[in-house]
Amino acid sequence: MPRAGMARSDYIVRKFGGEDRARRLYNSISEIGRAEGVLFRFDRIRRTPSSVDAHRLVRWAASFGRGAEMVEALFSAYFTDGYDIGDMAVLLAVVVACGLDPQLARNFLQGAEHGDTVHADNLRAHRLGINGVPCFVVSGRHAIAGAQEPEVIERLFDVAAIEAAEG
């Protein structure tokens, strides 16, 4: 993802091949989310941001015992409210909502701390074949990453079951 992020329409074409597949996947995710009490509002998302600073901010918040709270607040800001979590003002508003000091957070974000760690974590995931979330690993051998239609996940389970029966 470019540091400045990209228009959501461009991201959808790159990630899903087009609006139709994205709509099907988003509808499925939204339905599952509603059943779990999570409101996804993909229609509100206008930009797909670089999430490097958001990931750095989670690590920073964890040093104050607020990492999990920061994750929840960032997810809500992005997936429910449609805010650009690559934008400094949005990140600082999330910091305030989590009860943390926005000036300390600004100073942290203007530096580079944890940037290498975030990039190393991302590289490690890509080397394992993980290129999206969620990621399902079945039988320690088969992985499928990113939002998928239920039929795709069902086929993965079928393949693993056949291998287990033969094995």
TORDREN-247985 format. One record per atom (N, C-alpha, C): residue number from 1; residue in three letters; atom name; z, y, x. Coordinates in nm, 2 decimals, always signed. Atoms other than C-alpha are relative to their C-alpha. Layout:
   seq   type   atom        Z        Y        X
   NUM    ALA     CA        Z        Y        X
...
***
This chain:
   seq   type   atom        Z        Y        X
     1    MET      N    +0.00    -0.12    +0.09
     1    MET     CA    +0.00    +0.00    +0.00
     1    MET      C    +0.00    +0.12    +0.09
     2    PRO      N    +0.00    -0.12    -0.07
     2    PRO     CA    -0.09    +0.34    +0.14
     2    PRO      C    +0.13    +0.07    -0.01
     3    ARG      N    -0.13    -0.07    +0.01
     3    ARG     CA    +0.22    +0.56    +0.22
     3    ARG      C    +0.00    +0.09    -0.12
     4    ALA      N    +0.00    -0.09    +0.12
     4    ALA     CA    +0.11    +0.80    -0.06
     4    ALA      C    -0.01    -0.08    -0.13
     5    GLY      N    +0.02    +0.08    +0.12
     5    GLY     CA    +0.07    +0.51    -0.31
     5    GLY      C    -0.14    +0.02    -0.04
     6    MET      N    +0.14    -0.01    +0.05
     6    MET     CA    -0.24    +0.50    -0.53
     6    MET      C    +0.01    +0.00    -0.15
     7    ALA      N    +0.01    -0.01    +0.15
     7    ALA     CA    -0.35    +0.56    -0.89
     7    ALA      C    +0.02    -0.14    -0.05
     8    ARG      N    -0.03    +0.13    +0.07
     8    ARG     CA    -0.23    +0.28    -1.12
     8    ARG      C    -0.13    -0.08    -0.03
     9    SER      N    +0.13    +0.06    +0.03
     9    SER     CA    -0.59    +0.21    -1.23
     9    SER      C    -0.06    -0.07    +0.12
    10    ASP      N    +0.06    +0.06    -0.13
    10    ASP     CA    -0.71    +0.15    -0.87
    10    ASP      C    +0.08    -0.13    +0.04
    11    TYR      N    -0.08    +0.11    -0.03
    11    TYR     CA    -0.41    -0.08    -0.81
    11    TYR      C    -0.03    -0.12    -0.09
    12    ILE      N    +0.03    +0.10    +0.09
    12    ILE     CA    -0.48    -0.28    -1.12
    12    ILE      C    -0.13    -0.08    +0.03
    13    VAL      N    +0.13    +0.07    -0.04
    13    VAL     CA    -0.84    -0.35    -1.01
    13    VAL      C    +0.02    -0.08    +0.12
    14    ARG      N    -0.02    +0.07    -0.13
    14    ARG     CA    -0.73    -0.45    -0.66
    14    ARG      C    +0.09    -0.12    -0.02
    15    LYS      N    -0.10    +0.10    +0.01
    15    LYS     CA    -0.43    -0.66    -0.77
    15    LYS      C    -0.05    -0.11    -0.10
    16    PHE      N    +0.02    +0.09    +0.11
    16    PHE     CA    -0.55    -0.82    -1.09
    16    PHE      C    -0.15    -0.02    -0.03
    17    GLY      N    +0.14    +0.01    +0.03
    17    GLY     CA    -0.93    -0.78    -1.09
    17    GLY      C    -0.05    +0.08    -0.12
    18    GLY      N    +0.04    -0.08    +0.12
    18    GLY     CA    -0.93    -0.56    -1.40
    18    GLY      C    +0.11    +0.02    -0.10
    19    GLU      N    -0.09    -0.03    +0.11
    19    GLU     CA    -0.75    -0.42    -1.70
    19    GLU      C    +0.04    -0.11    -0.09
    20    ASP      N    -0.03    +0.10    +0.09
    20    ASP     CA    -0.78    -0.72    -1.92
    20    ASP      C    +0.10    -0.10    +0.05
    21    ARG      N    -0.10    +0.09    -0.06
    21    ARG     CA    -0.60    -0.96    -1.69
    21    ARG      C    +0.14    +0.06    +0.01
    22    ALA      N    -0.13    -0.07    -0.02
    22    ALA     CA    -0.33    -0.70    -1.61
    22    ALA      C    +0.07    +0.01    -0.14
    23    ARG      N    -0.06    -0.02    +0.14
    23    ARG     CA    -0.28    -0.64    -1.99
    23    ARG      C    +0.07    -0.13    -0.04
    24    ARG      N    -0.06    +0.13    +0.04
    24    ARG     CA    -0.23    -1.02    -2.05
    24    ARG      C    +0.13    -0.03    +0.07
    25    LEU      N    -0.11    +0.03    -0.08
    25    LEU     CA    +0.01    -1.05    -1.77
    25    LEU      C    +0.12    +0.09    -0.03
    26    TYR      N    -0.10    -0.10    +0.04
    26    TYR     CA    +0.20    -0.73    -1.86
    26    TYR      C    +0.06    -0.04    -0.13
    27    ASN      N    -0.05    +0.04    +0.13
    27    ASN     CA    +0.23    -0.85    -2.22
    27    ASN      C    +0.10    -0.12    +0.01
    28    SER      N    -0.08    +0.12    -0.02
    28    SER     CA    +0.37    -1.18    -2.11
    28    SER      C    +0.14    +0.04    +0.07
    29    ILE      N    -0.12    -0.04    -0.07
    29    ILE     CA    +0.62    -1.02    -1.87
    29    ILE      C    +0.09    +0.09    -0.10
    30    SER      N    -0.07    -0.09    +0.10
    30    SER     CA    +0.72    -0.76    -2.14
    30    SER      C    +0.07    -0.09    -0.10
    31    GLU      N    -0.06    +0.09    +0.10
    31    GLU     CA    +0.78    -1.04    -2.39
    31    GLU      C    +0.12    -0.08    +0.06
    32    ILE      N    -0.11    +0.07    -0.06
    32    ILE     CA    +1.00    -1.24    -2.15
    32    ILE      C    +0.11    +0.10    +0.03
    33    GLY      N    -0.10    -0.10    -0.03
    33    GLY     CA    +1.18    -0.92    -2.05
    33    GLY      C    +0.08    +0.04    -0.12
    34    ARG      N    -0.07    -0.03    +0.12
    34    ARG     CA    +1.26    -0.83    -2.41
    34    ARG      C    +0.10    -0.11    -0.04
    35    ALA      N    -0.09    +0.11    +0.03
    35    ALA     CA    +1.41    -1.18    -2.46
    35    ALA      C    +0.13    +0.00    +0.09
    36    GLU      N    -0.11    +0.00    -0.10
    36    GLU     CA    +1.64    -1.11    -2.16
    36    GLU      C    +0.07    +0.14    -0.01
    37    GLY      N    -0.06    -0.13    +0.01
    37    GLY     CA    +1.72    -0.75    -2.27
    37    GLY      C    -0.05    +0.10    +0.10
    38    VAL      N    +0.05    -0.09    -0.10
    38    VAL     CA    +1.50    -0.59    -2.01
    38    VAL      C    -0.13    +0.06    -0.06
    39    LEU      N    +0.11    -0.07    +0.06
    39    LEU     CA    +1.25    -0.32    -2.13
    39    LEU      C    -0.10    +0.04    +0.11
    40    PHE      N    +0.10    -0.04    -0.09
    40    PHE     CA    +0.93    -0.31    -1.93
    40    PHE      C    -0.10    +0.09    -0.08
    41    ARG      N    +0.10    -0.10    +0.06
    41    ARG     CA    +0.70    -0.01    -2.01
    41    ARG      C    -0.11    +0.03    +0.10
    42    PHE      N    +0.11    -0.01    -0.10
    42    PHE     CA    +0.40    -0.07    -1.79
    42    PHE      C    -0.09    +0.12    -0.04
    43    ASP      N    +0.09    -0.11    +0.04
    43    ASP     CA    +0.21    +0.19    -2.00
    43    ASP      C    +0.05    +0.14    +0.05
    44    ARG      N    -0.05    -0.12    -0.05
    44    ARG     CA    +0.43    +0.46    -1.85
    44    ARG      C    -0.03    +0.02    +0.15
    45    ILE      N    +0.02    +0.00    -0.14
    45    ILE     CA    +0.34    +0.38    -1.49
    45    ILE      C    -0.14    +0.06    +0.03
    46    ARG      N    +0.12    -0.06    -0.03
    46    ARG     CA    +0.07    +0.62    -1.36
    46    ARG      C    -0.04    -0.02    +0.14
    47    ARG      N    +0.02    +0.02    -0.14
    47    ARG     CA    +0.10    +0.57    -0.99
    47    ARG      C    +0.07    -0.13    +0.05
    48    THR      N    -0.07    +0.11    -0.07
    48    THR     CA    +0.18    +0.26    -0.78
    48    THR      C    +0.04    +0.05    +0.13
    49    PRO      N    -0.05    -0.07    -0.13
    49    PRO     CA    +0.40    +0.39    -0.50
    49    PRO      C    +0.01    -0.10    +0.11
    50    SER      N    -0.05    +0.08    -0.11
    50    SER     CA    +0.47    +0.26    -0.16
    50    SER      C    +0.15    -0.01    -0.02
    51    SER      N    -0.14    +0.02    +0.03
    51    SER     CA    +0.81    +0.11    -0.20
    51    SER      C    +0.09    -0.01    +0.13
    52    VAL      N    -0.07    +0.01    -0.13
    52    VAL     CA    +0.91    +0.13    +0.17
    52    VAL      C    +0.13    +0.08    -0.01
    53    ASP      N    -0.12    -0.08    +0.01
    53    ASP     CA    +1.15    +0.42    +0.11
    53    ASP      C    +0.10    -0.05    -0.10
    54    ALA      N    -0.09    +0.05    +0.10
    54    ALA     CA    +1.30    +0.26    -0.20
    54    ALA      C    +0.07    -0.12    +0.06
    55    HIS      N    -0.07    +0.11    -0.06
    55    HIS     CA    +1.37    -0.06    +0.00
    55    HIS      C    +0.10    +0.05    +0.11
    56    ARG      N    -0.09    -0.06    -0.10
    56    ARG     CA    +1.52    +0.15    +0.28
    56    ARG      C    +0.13    +0.05    -0.07
    57    LEU      N    -0.12    -0.06    +0.07
    57    LEU     CA    +1.74    +0.32    +0.02
    57    LEU      C    +0.09    -0.10    -0.05
    58    VAL      N    -0.09    +0.11    +0.04
    58    VAL     CA    +1.87    -0.01    -0.11
    58    VAL      C    +0.09    -0.04    +0.11
    59    ARG      N    -0.08    +0.04    -0.12
    59    ARG     CA    +1.98    -0.10    +0.24
    59    ARG      C    +0.11    +0.11    +0.03
    60    TRP      N    -0.09    -0.11    -0.03
    60    TRP     CA    +2.14    +0.24    +0.28
    60    TRP      C    +0.11    +0.00    -0.11
    61    ALA      N    -0.10    +0.00    +0.11
    61    ALA     CA    +2.32    +0.22    -0.06
    61    ALA      C    +0.09    -0.12    +0.02
    62    ALA      N    -0.09    +0.12    -0.02
    62    ALA     CA    +2.45    -0.13    +0.03
    62    ALA      C    +0.11    +0.03    +0.10
    63    SER      N    -0.10    -0.04    -0.10
    63    SER     CA    +2.64    +0.03    +0.32
    63    SER      C    +0.12    +0.07    -0.07
    64    PHE      N    -0.10    -0.06    +0.08
    64    PHE     CA    +2.84    +0.21    +0.05
    64    PHE      C    +0.05    -0.09    -0.12
    65    GLY      N    -0.04    +0.09    +0.11
    65    GLY     CA    +2.88    -0.10    -0.17
    65    GLY      C    -0.08    +0.01    -0.13
    66    ARG      N    +0.08    -0.03    +0.12
    66    ARG     CA    +2.61    +0.01    -0.41
    66    ARG      C    -0.14    -0.05    +0.00
    67    GLY      N    +0.13    +0.05    -0.02
    67    GLY     CA    +2.31    -0.19    -0.31
    67    GLY      C    -0.06    -0.06    -0.13
    68    ALA      N    +0.04    +0.07    +0.13
    68    ALA     CA    +2.29    -0.40    -0.64
    68    ALA      C    -0.03    +0.11    -0.10
    69    GLU      N    +0.01    -0.11    +0.09
    69    GLU     CA    +2.34    -0.08    -0.84
    69    GLU      C    -0.13    +0.08    +0.02
    70    MET      N    +0.12    -0.07    -0.04
    70    MET     CA    +2.06    +0.09    -0.65
    70    MET      C    -0.13    -0.08    -0.04
    71    VAL      N    +0.11    +0.08    +0.04
    71    VAL     CA    +1.82    -0.20    -0.71
    71    VAL      C    -0.02    +0.01    -0.15
    72    GLU      N    +0.01    -0.01    +0.15
    72    GLU     CA    +1.89    -0.19    -1.09
    72    GLU      C    -0.05    +0.14    -0.04
    73    ALA      N    +0.04    -0.14    +0.04
    73    ALA     CA    +1.85    +0.19    -1.10
    73    ALA      C    -0.15    +0.02    +0.04
    74    LEU      N    +0.14    -0.02    -0.05
    74    LEU     CA    +1.52    +0.18    -0.90
    74    LEU      C    -0.10    -0.08    -0.10
    75    PHE      N    +0.08    +0.08    +0.09
    75    PHE     CA    +1.38    -0.10    -1.12
    75    PHE      C    -0.01    +0.07    -0.14
    76    SER      N    +0.00    -0.07    +0.13
    76    SER     CA    +1.47    +0.09    -1.44
    76    SER      C    -0.09    +0.13    +0.01
    77    ALA      N    +0.08    -0.13    -0.02
    77    ALA     CA    +1.32    +0.42    -1.30
    77    ALA      C    -0.15    -0.03    +0.00
    78    TYR      N    +0.14    +0.04    -0.02
    78    TYR     CA    +1.00    +0.24    -1.22
    78    TYR      C    -0.06    -0.07    -0.12
    79    PHE      N    +0.05    +0.09    +0.10
    79    PHE     CA    +0.95    -0.03    -1.48
    79    PHE      C    +0.03    +0.04    -0.14
    80    THR      N    -0.03    -0.04    +0.14
    80    THR     CA    +1.11    +0.13    -1.78
    80    THR      C    -0.04    +0.15    -0.02
    81    ASP      N    +0.03    -0.14    +0.02
    81    ASP     CA    +1.07    +0.50    -1.72
    81    ASP      C    -0.14    +0.05    +0.06
    82    GLY      N    +0.13    -0.03    -0.06
    82    GLY     CA    +0.75    +0.49    -1.52
    82    GLY      C    +0.00    +0.11    +0.11
    83    TYR      N    -0.01    -0.10    -0.11
    83    TYR     CA    +0.87    +0.72    -1.24
    83    TYR      C    -0.06    -0.05    +0.13
    84    ASP      N    +0.06    +0.03    -0.13
    84    ASP     CA    +0.70    +0.73    -0.90
    84    ASP      C    +0.12    -0.02    +0.10
    85    ILE      N    -0.11    +0.02    -0.09
    85    ILE     CA    +0.97    +0.57    -0.68
    85    ILE      C    -0.04    +0.01    +0.15
    86    GLY      N    +0.03    -0.04    -0.14
    86    GLY     CA    +0.78    +0.67    -0.37
    86    GLY      C    +0.02    +0.15    +0.02
    87    ASP      N    -0.02    -0.15    -0.01
    87    ASP     CA    +0.86    +1.04    -0.45
    87    ASP      C    +0.14    +0.03    +0.04
    88    MET      N    -0.14    -0.04    -0.05
    88    MET     CA    +1.16    +1.19    -0.27
    88    MET      C    +0.09    +0.05    -0.11
    89    ALA      N    -0.08    -0.05    +0.11
    89    ALA     CA    +1.28    +1.38    -0.58
    89    ALA      C    +0.05    -0.11    -0.09
    90    VAL      N    -0.04    +0.12    +0.09
    90    VAL     CA    +1.28    +1.06    -0.79
    90    VAL      C    +0.10    -0.08    +0.07
    91    LEU      N    -0.10    +0.08    -0.07
    91    LEU     CA    +1.46    +0.87    -0.52
    91    LEU      C    +0.14    +0.07    +0.01
    92    LEU      N    -0.13    -0.07    +0.00
    92    LEU     CA    +1.73    +1.14    -0.49
    92    LEU      C    +0.06    +0.01    -0.14
    93    ALA      N    -0.06    +0.01    +0.14
    93    ALA     CA    +1.77    +1.15    -0.87
    93    ALA      C    +0.07    -0.14    -0.02
    94    VAL      N    -0.06    +0.14    +0.01
    94    VAL     CA    +1.84    +0.77    -0.85
    94    VAL      C    +0.12    +0.00    +0.08
    95    VAL      N    -0.13    +0.00    -0.09
    95    VAL     CA    +2.09    +0.83    -0.57
    95    VAL      C    +0.11    +0.07    -0.08
    96    VAL      N    -0.10    -0.07    +0.08
    96    VAL     CA    +2.27    +1.08    -0.79
    96    VAL      C    +0.05    -0.09    -0.12
    97    ALA      N    -0.04    +0.09    +0.12
    97    ALA     CA    +2.27    +0.84    -1.09
    97    ALA      C    +0.09    -0.11    +0.05
    98    CYS      N    -0.09    +0.11    -0.06
    98    CYS     CA    +2.43    +0.58    -0.86
    98    CYS      C    +0.13    +0.05    +0.06
    99    GLY      N    -0.12    -0.05    -0.05
    99    GLY     CA    +2.70    +0.82    -0.77
    99    GLY      C    +0.01    +0.02    +0.15
   100    LEU      N    +0.01    -0.02    -0.14
   100    LEU     CA    +2.59    +0.87    -0.41
   100    LEU      C    -0.04    +0.14    +0.04
   101    ASP      N    +0.03    -0.14    -0.05
   101    ASP     CA    +2.55    +1.19    -0.20
   101    ASP      C    -0.15    +0.02    +0.02
   102    PRO      N    +0.15    -0.02    -0.02
   102    PRO     CA    +2.19    +1.32    -0.23
   102    PRO      C    -0.03    +0.06    +0.13
   103    GLN      N    +0.04    -0.06    -0.13
   103    GLN     CA    +2.21    +1.52    +0.09
   103    GLN      C    +0.01    -0.11    +0.11
   104    LEU      N    +0.00    +0.11    -0.10
   104    LEU     CA    +2.32    +1.22    +0.29
   104    LEU      C    -0.12    -0.09    -0.02
   105    ALA      N    +0.12    +0.08    +0.03
   105    ALA     CA    +2.04    +1.02    +0.12
   105    ALA      C    -0.13    +0.07    +0.05
   106    ARG      N    +0.12    -0.07    -0.05
   106    ARG     CA    +1.78    +1.29    +0.20
   106    ARG      C    +0.00    -0.01    +0.15
   107    ASN      N    +0.00    +0.01    -0.15
   107    ASN     CA    +1.89    +1.30    +0.57
   107    ASN      C    -0.04    -0.14    +0.04
   108    PHE      N    +0.04    +0.14    -0.04
   108    PHE     CA    +1.86    +0.92    +0.58
   108    PHE      C    -0.15    -0.02    -0.02
   109    LEU      N    +0.14    +0.03    +0.03
   109    LEU     CA    +1.52    +0.91    +0.41
   109    LEU      C    -0.10    +0.08    +0.09
   110    GLN      N    +0.08    -0.08    -0.09
   110    GLN     CA    +1.39    +1.18    +0.65
   110    GLN      C    -0.01    -0.06    +0.14
   111    GLY      N    +0.01    +0.07    -0.13
   111    GLY     CA    +1.46    +0.95    +0.94
   111    GLY      C    -0.08    -0.13    -0.02
   112    ALA      N    +0.08    +0.13    +0.00
   112    ALA     CA    +1.32    +0.60    +1.01
   112    ALA      C    +0.09    -0.12    -0.01
   113    GLU      N    -0.09    +0.12    +0.00
   113    GLU     CA    +1.63    +0.38    +0.99
   113    GLU      C    -0.04    -0.10    -0.11
   114    HIS      N    +0.03    +0.12    +0.09
   114    HIS     CA    +1.57    +0.04    +0.83
   114    HIS      C    -0.15    -0.01    -0.03
   115    GLY      N    +0.14    +0.02    +0.02
   115    GLY     CA    +1.19    +0.10    +0.83
   115    GLY      C    -0.05    -0.12    +0.06
   116    ASP      N    +0.05    +0.12    -0.07
   116    ASP     CA    +1.12    -0.16    +1.09
   116    ASP      C    +0.05    -0.13    -0.07
   117    THR      N    -0.05    +0.11    +0.07
   117    THR     CA    +1.35    -0.40    +0.90
   117    THR      C    -0.07    -0.03    -0.13
   118    VAL      N    +0.08    +0.02    +0.13
   118    VAL     CA    +1.17    -0.35    +0.57
   118    VAL      C    -0.14    -0.06    +0.03
   119    HIS      N    +0.14    +0.05    -0.04
   119    HIS     CA    +0.83    -0.40    +0.74
   119    HIS      C    +0.01    -0.15    +0.05
   120    ALA      N    -0.01    +0.13    -0.05
   120    ALA     CA    +0.96    -0.71    +0.92
   120    ALA      C    +0.03    -0.10    -0.11
   121    ASP      N    -0.02    +0.09    +0.12
   121    ASP     CA    +1.09    -0.86    +0.59
   121    ASP      C    -0.13    -0.02    -0.07
   122    ASN      N    +0.13    +0.01    +0.07
   122    ASN     CA    +0.75    -0.79    +0.44
   122    ASN      C    -0.09    -0.10    +0.07
   123    LEU      N    +0.08    +0.09    -0.09
   123    LEU     CA    +0.57    -0.96    +0.73
   123    LEU      C    +0.04    -0.14    -0.01
   124    ARG      N    -0.06    +0.14    +0.01
   124    ARG     CA    +0.80    -1.26    +0.71
   124    ARG      C    -0.05    -0.06    -0.13
   125    ALA      N    +0.04    +0.05    +0.13
   125    ALA     CA    +0.72    -1.30    +0.34
   125    ALA      C    -0.15    -0.03    +0.00
   126    HIS      N    +0.14    +0.03    +0.00
   126    HIS     CA    +0.35    -1.28    +0.40
   126    HIS      C    -0.03    -0.12    +0.08
   127    ARG      N    +0.02    +0.12    -0.08
   127    ARG     CA    +0.37    -1.54    +0.67
   127    ARG      C    +0.04    -0.13    -0.07
   128    LEU      N    -0.04    +0.12    +0.08
   128    LEU     CA    +0.54    -1.77    +0.42
   128    LEU      C    -0.10    -0.02    -0.12
   129    GLY      N    +0.10    +0.00    +0.11
   129    GLY     CA    +0.25    -1.70    +0.18
   129    GLY      C    +0.04    +0.07    -0.12
   130    ILE      N    -0.05    -0.08    +0.11
   130    ILE     CA    +0.45    -1.47    -0.04
   130    ILE      C    -0.07    +0.14    +0.00
   131    ASN      N    +0.07    -0.13    +0.01
   131    ASN     CA    +0.24    -1.17    -0.15
   131    ASN      C    +0.02    +0.07    -0.13
   132    GLY      N    -0.04    -0.07    +0.13
   132    GLY     CA    +0.39    -1.08    -0.48
   132    GLY      C    +0.13    -0.06    -0.06
   133    VAL      N    -0.12    +0.05    +0.07
   133    VAL     CA    +0.69    -1.12    -0.70
   133    VAL      C    -0.03    -0.01    -0.15
   134    PRO      N    -0.09    +0.10    -0.06
   134    PRO     CA    +0.81    -1.32    -0.85
   134    PRO      C    -0.08    -0.10    +0.08
   135    CYS      N    +0.07    +0.11    -0.08
   135    CYS     CA    +0.73    -1.61    -0.61
   135    CYS      C    +0.08    -0.13    -0.03
   136    PHE      N    -0.06    +0.13    +0.03
   136    PHE     CA    +0.79    -1.97    -0.71
   136    PHE      C    -0.04    -0.10    +0.11
   137    VAL      N    +0.03    +0.11    -0.10
   137    VAL     CA    +0.81    -2.25    -0.45
   137    VAL      C    +0.05    -0.13    -0.06
   138    VAL      N    -0.02    +0.13    +0.06
   138    VAL     CA    +0.79    -2.60    -0.59
   138    VAL      C    -0.01    -0.11    +0.10
   139    SER      N    -0.01    +0.12    -0.09
   139    SER     CA    +0.89    -2.91    -0.40
   139    SER      C    -0.01    +0.04    +0.15
   140    GLY      N    -0.01    -0.05    -0.14
   140    GLY     CA    +0.92    -2.70    -0.08
   140    GLY      C    -0.14    +0.01    +0.06
   141    ARG      N    +0.13    +0.01    -0.06
   141    ARG     CA    +0.54    -2.72    -0.04
   141    ARG      C    -0.10    +0.10    -0.07
   142    HIS      N    +0.09    -0.08    +0.08
   142    HIS     CA    +0.36    -2.53    -0.32
   142    HIS      C    +0.06    +0.13    -0.04
   143    ALA      N    -0.05    -0.13    +0.04
   143    ALA     CA    +0.40    -2.16    -0.38
   143    ALA      C    -0.10    +0.07    -0.08
   144    ILE      N    +0.09    -0.08    +0.08
   144    ILE     CA    +0.26    -1.93    -0.64
   144    ILE      C    +0.07    +0.14    -0.01
   145    ALA      N    -0.06    -0.13    +0.00
   145    ALA     CA    +0.32    -1.56    -0.61
   145    ALA      C    -0.06    +0.10    -0.10
   146    GLY      N    +0.05    -0.10    +0.09
   146    GLY     CA    +0.29    -1.27    -0.84
   146    GLY      C    +0.01    -0.04    -0.15
   147    ALA      N    +0.00    +0.02    +0.15
   147    ALA     CA    +0.28    -1.24    -1.22
   147    ALA      C    -0.12    -0.10    -0.03
   148    GLN      N    +0.10    +0.11    +0.03
   148    GLN     CA    +0.09    -1.55    -1.35
   148    GLN      C    +0.01    -0.03    -0.15
   149    GLU      N    -0.01    +0.06    +0.14
   149    GLU     CA    +0.00    -1.68    -1.69
   149    GLU      C    +0.08    -0.13    +0.00
   150    PRO      N    -0.08    +0.12    +0.01
   150    PRO     CA    +0.22    -1.96    -1.81
   150    PRO      C    -0.08    -0.13    +0.04
   151    GLU      N    +0.09    +0.12    -0.03
   151    GLU     CA    -0.07    -2.21    -1.78
   151    GLU      C    -0.01    -0.02    +0.15
   152    VAL      N    +0.01    +0.01    -0.14
   152    VAL     CA    -0.10    -2.14    -1.41
   152    VAL      C    +0.12    -0.06    +0.06
   153    ILE      N    -0.13    +0.05    -0.05
   153    ILE     CA    +0.27    -2.21    -1.35
   153    ILE      C    +0.01    -0.15    -0.04
   154    GLU      N    +0.00    +0.13    +0.06
   154    GLU     CA    +0.24    -2.52    -1.57
   154    GLU      C    -0.08    -0.10    +0.09
   155    ARG      N    +0.09    +0.09    -0.09
   155    ARG     CA    -0.05    -2.66    -1.35
   155    ARG      C    +0.07    -0.02    +0.13
   156    LEU      N    -0.08    +0.02    -0.12
   156    LEU     CA    +0.17    -2.60    -1.04
   156    LEU      C    +0.10    -0.11    -0.01
   157    PHE      N    -0.10    +0.10    +0.03
   157    PHE     CA    +0.44    -2.81    -1.19
   157    PHE      C    -0.06    -0.14    -0.01
   158    ASP      N    +0.07    +0.13    +0.02
   158    ASP     CA    +0.19    -3.08    -1.29
   158    ASP      C    -0.04    -0.06    +0.14
   159    VAL      N    +0.04    +0.05    -0.13
   159    VAL     CA    +0.06    -3.10    -0.93
   159    VAL      C    +0.12    -0.05    +0.08
   160    ALA      N    -0.12    +0.05    -0.07
   160    ALA     CA    +0.41    -3.13    -0.79
   160    ALA      C    +0.05    -0.13    -0.06
   161    ALA      N    -0.04    +0.12    +0.07
   161    ALA     CA    +0.50    -3.39    -1.05
   161    ALA      C    -0.08    -0.12    +0.05
   162    ILE      N    +0.09    +0.11    -0.04
   162    ILE     CA    +0.20    -3.60    -0.96
   162    ILE      C    +0.03    -0.04    +0.15
   163    GLU      N    -0.03    +0.03    -0.15
   163    GLU     CA    +0.27    -3.58    -0.58
   163    GLU      C    +0.14    -0.07    +0.01
   164    ALA      N    -0.13    +0.06    -0.01
   164    ALA     CA    +0.64    -3.67    -0.64
   164    ALA      C    -0.01    -0.15    -0.05
   165    ALA      N    +0.02    +0.14    +0.06
   165    ALA     CA    +0.53    -3.98    -0.85
   165    ALA      C    -0.07    -0.09    +0.10
   166    GLU      N    +0.08    +0.08    -0.10
   166    GLU     CA    +0.29    -4.09    -0.57
   166    GLU      C    +0.08    -0.02    +0.13
   167    GLY      N    -0.06    -0.01    -0.13
   167    GLY     CA    +0.52    -4.01    -0.29
   167    GLY      C    +0.11    -0.09    +0.04
***
